């Protein structure tokens, strides 16, 4: 659950999911208590994005072996260097 702690540390609001669907029907209006999920909830989580957030999903499996797409994009968009990078199993 290290990833959850990173998201919380960076101020993201997390939403508990069943599969890819929020557990609470009114999740947009529900205030979830943060910092308690990682200890008691063992399911999936969604990240509630704010209007200024942008998520870019770069899957290294879709690139050649020595290609570094995040590094290449960082040269074009220098602000990319300030982003949070989470590596997962797929």
Secondary structure, 3 states (H helix, E strand, C coil): CHHHHHHHHCCCEEEEEECCEECCCCCCCCCCCCCCHHHHCCCEEEEECCCCCCCCCCCHHHCCCCCCHHHHHHHHCHHHHHCCCCCCCC
